[in-house]
């Protein structure tokens, strides 16, 4: 690959994709049925994922994460949802592998030092 041929660059081998899939025009304000359907799809995908109150964090290669998000759209459309809006944040890094739990643990470790400082004063 020449340095000028950017179209053949590979996608990142690992990423964390945080996605909030919003079905629009469902019969009720609740979307828990659609969220459960997406969670079932993620379970079948074999990717590691963590649901939270405002979406789901998916771990995998860039291609795997984007594929399963696209599959979620297709599945919900096939189930009658006419319009879907997704917000996606994707993080990649090259220096180390990091899980969502690692990221939360790093912040909690800093916060626990705050508490240690309070008890010493």
Secondary structure, DSSP 8 states (H G I E B T S, - for coil): --TT-GGG----S-EEEEEEEEEES-SSS--HHHHHHHHHHHHHHT-EEEEETTEEEEEE-HHHHHHHHHHHHHHHHHTT--EEEEEEEEE--SS----HHHHHHHHHHHHHHHHHHHHH-
